[in-house]
Amino acid sequence: MLALDLARAAFEARIWPDAVGFYREHLLRHPGDLHATIMLGHALREAGAIQDAILAYASARGLPDGVLQLGHVAKNNGKIMLGLQCFEALLGQPDWAEEALREYTALSLYHMLPEAPGERRAGPALAALDSGALIIPQRHEQ
């Protein structure tokens, strides 16, 4: 079995250390496989190796999904400026703009709204965004 197949099987089985090892083995032979690099980032994140996940996603910035995943892991780990930069970078890409705008807006709001006692900071605003209350206007070609 190829390392990539073993990595996928370990990932599906949620055996994160094995998935990490097999993705790394695959990437030694195929260093330009950005999709596998993103999957390595996912496995590292699940294994709790956040700094390594950030590095993996950063090395996959050649794909929009790499930028998006880097933004997500940055956002979820207090690296606000990095998260905002990643989401902003995707705003001009039609296939990624909607999610990027939602994430950029949510991350911006999270730090602008006051913290309510006993409540997650910006909880109501983020819940409104998650529920689809934020309407993103569709572009119309002229």
Order of alpha helices (4+ residues) and beta strands (2+ residues): alpha-alpha-alpha-alpha-alpha-alpha-alpha-alpha
